Amino acid sequence: MNTDPKLNVVPFVSVDHMMKLVLKVGIDRFLTDLAATIEEDFRRWPVFDKTPRVASHSQEGVIELMPTSDGTLYGFKYVNGHPKNTRDGRQTVTAFGVLSDVGNGYPMLLTEMTILTALRTAATSAVAAKYLARPNARTMAIIGNGAQSEFQARAFKSLLGIDKLRLYDIDASATRKCARNLAGLGFTIEECTSVEEAVEGADIITTVTADKQYATILSDNHVGPGVHINAVGGDCPGKTELSKDILLRSDIFVEYPPQTRIEGEIQQLPAEHPVIELWQVMTGETEGRKSPDQITLFDSVGFAIEDFSALRYVRDQIAEHGMFTELDLLADPDEPRDLYGMLLRCEKKLEAA
Amino acid sequence: MNTDPKLNVVPFVSVDHMMKLVLKVGIDRFLTDLAATIEEDFRRWPVFDKTPRVASHSQEGVIELMPTSDGTLYGFKYVNGHPKNTRDGRQTVTAFGVLSDVGNGYPMLLTEMTILTALRTAATSAVAAKYLARPNARTMAIIGNGAQSEFQARAFKSLLGIDKLRLYDIDASATRKCARNLAGLGFTIEECTSVEEAVEGADIITTVTADKQYATILSDNHVGPGVHINAVGGDCPGKTELSKDILLRSDIFVEYPPQTRIEGEIQQLPAEHPVIELWQVMTGETEGRKSPDQITLFDSVGFAIEDFSALRYVRDQIAEHGMFTELDLLADPDEPRDLYGMLLRCEKKLEAA
């Protein structure tokens, strides 16, 4: 019989609670810890069930489910991508996710993941750069100064000590917003008026634009020797940011090749073009950066395991800090086979009331 | 800019609210309306995005995601199946689901679906039987008297006028529970002590047992001419209920062949064994029952479109009856590109408080 009185309950982290949790932990520590959790999971990559995300495409955008499991925990994220959403005040990307116990299939956590995805994307980028950028890197260009840009800046500062930023966006007000938001944190910030200007002297180039189309945000002549490119914005079929010529000069690192071939920058390349799996760099099975002149490219599209890491990190954090409510999500009849009887008892209670 | 002040909010139907909603509408009407919604969606089957469910199997059970879309709405269900769960007071199957707007990707409804799945499974079975059972059917055997059994009985009474039940379960206490729960509703109920006894004179045989293994709940000699078999319990790889010989004597109707080949009774048959798609019977493209002696079999595994129908039915019902709360699930910054700024403003508010 049911011994736990709260089998029906799933902890829920709302947007408000997520913000308070992140602030309570501290943005820098949250990013650093989350990056460590992601790295931990990348290092045990082979234990995960992996599948390319399950996407439902429409004219306006895409809705995706991203499940994975390590055999003990199961996680999935729901995420949409609708570039035109900002026109009526909505987010381009919103997300929520669930962590479950593989042993009984019960959800253990339901959480907003719009903010959490921004954090995990930035943390993943910074982890990758830790292995791929030149060790003395200090300066990062950020092309595209939208919702993800500040998170990238914070993660690269926390993990790599990047403290010089060169910002560019086709919309100068986005650049101003990004610079304003990052003021007072110890960054030296240059607001640039062209991609050319932004990439000048940058050790790392982060591209994080949002248009759903083949675009060449970065051209071949923008990328000098030794640069690490952190390509974040190209993340669905038909959406790329880099000129193909850059790809041909770079060593390309990816999360999960079957998904990146469909969604990443490398959709521009033949399917047999060699790529390196990031997790193998972390375990030492493959080399990351080999020389100061090498161009490294992290073709980031976002993979389910990163969300899994974020979910389990949040689960641990709410155990320590609270910041959740309890949702009556799961039917919990007194006798498990008597789901219908639960309905009858509810009826009697309502009649008595 | 954001004109709707509540873009962050998603209506949430808890287990408690679902029970109250079902009781407010009335179980019979809920089942009948839901069946009509399912039939409506089956009749427009070709418009749906269809994919076999995305399953994550483990030793203990399975966790599945079941997405679909009609191009305007998108729905998915999370559902687990863990046969041993009842040992520690948990449900074998729990579920929740989400309905979203394809146009902007925003969730419009989050709801418990443990109870709702029980209702939609029963409603689907009854819709299928409406086309496949003999028109004069009055008597149904129910083999397996667990959580789904009463819902099946109620749906078959509401939709087809089935008012004679013959119940059997290897656990006699389950049969007693089922009979007790269904008392006073106009059923004539026979509690049987064997499958042989239960199927005697039955026009319809419903099998709805829960063991995750190849089992032969129903043998060939149990099934006489003219019977309609409603096989509900076999619904994952390695889990079947019927003897293969029965399948070979039956005309087999299925929801979505690529999924049923993996999960249904027909996993016992070669991949080329002919099956009939239920939706085509509903649209009149194919005949259902052709003669009084024919054995018809609905090899039900549960398909995403049925959950989609249930989600849109619930969405309409809560618009009329309420029975939901509002979840702060989606980040809604004042300026869509300023997700990070939302965090900063939250910080300022907390500091001021």
Interface residues (C-beta under 8 A of the other chain):
Chain A: M1 N2 T3 D4 L7 N8 F12 S14 V15 D16 M19 K20 V22 L23 I27 D49 T51 V54 S56 S58 E60 G61 V62 I63 L65 P67 S69 G71 Y74 F76 Y78 N80 G81 H82 N85 T86 D88 G89 R90 Q91 T92 T94 F96 V98 S100 V102 G103 N104 G105 Y106 P107 E112 T114 I115 A118 G146 A147 Q148 S149 E150 F151 A174 K177 N181 L327 D328 L329 L330 A331 D332 P333 E335 P336 R337 D338 L339 Y340 G341 M342 L343 L344 C346 E347 L350
Chain B: M1 N2 T3 D4 L7 N8 F12 S14 V15 D16 M19 K20 V22 L23 I27 D49 T51 V54 S56 S58 E60 G61 V62 I63 L65 P67 S69 G71 Y74 F76 Y78 N80 G81 H82 N85 T86 D88 G89 R90 Q91 T92 T94 F96 V98 S100 V102 G103 N104 G105 Y106 P107 E112 T114 I115 A118 N145 G146 A147 Q148 S149 E150 F151 A174 K177 N181 L327 D328 L329 L330 A331 D332 P333 E335 P336 R337 D338 L339 Y340 G341 M342 L343 L344 C346 E347 L350
